Amino acid sequence: MFTGQKCARNVSDVRFEAFVSSCQHESGRNQCGREFYYVNGQPFDAPKFVKVVSEAYHAYNKNRYPLVVLNLVYDRKSVEVNVTPDKRKVFLNKEKNVINSYGVFVQFVREKRRSVCRE
């Protein structure tokens, strides 16, 4: 069993709906691969988001991996999902800003700031 925070925070025109497992010592998973990323409910491959979470999580718990479920609620006009036949690759408008905002969001969650996230 794991603990974590269920969070939703608006950043510009994107809303993050996320669950990130606790980073307490000896919590988390022994193996990676339990990170699920969605844009408007559709799964997508998100290597840049995985990197942001891994860096933040490993700052607190080096030998474990988080469980992450993230849904980006994004304006449909600002996201292109018809890039590949399996629709796992997406193009996000202002992707760099969204990833930077997500990094700040993850740091706040990790620091357990109640102004951002309630348990």
FENCORNOR-V99072 format. One line per field, one symbol per residue. phi: phi as a letter, one per 40 degrees, with the letter a starting at -180 (. if undefined). psi: psi as a letter, one per 30 degrees, with the letter a starting at -180 (. if undefined). burial: + if it has 9 or more other ideal C-beta (glycine too) atoms within 8 Angstrom, else -. A space follows every 10 residues. Layout:
phi->???
psi->???
burial->???
//
This chain:
phi->.bbabcbaac bfbbbcbabb ccbcdgcgbc bchbbbbbbf gbcacbcccd cccccccccb acbbbcbbbb bccbddcbbb bccbdcfcbb bbcfdccccc ccccdccccc cfcccbabc
psi->kllakklkkk jcgkkkjlkk lkglkglalf klghkkkljh fkklkieeee eeeeeeeffe ieglklkkjk jjjkkffgkj fhelefgfkl kkkheeeeee eeeeeeeeee fhjffekk.
burial->---++-+-+- +--+++-+++ +-+---+++- ---++-++++ ---+-+--++ -++++++--- +--+++++++ ++-+---++- +-----+--+ -+--+--++- +++-++++++ -----++--
//
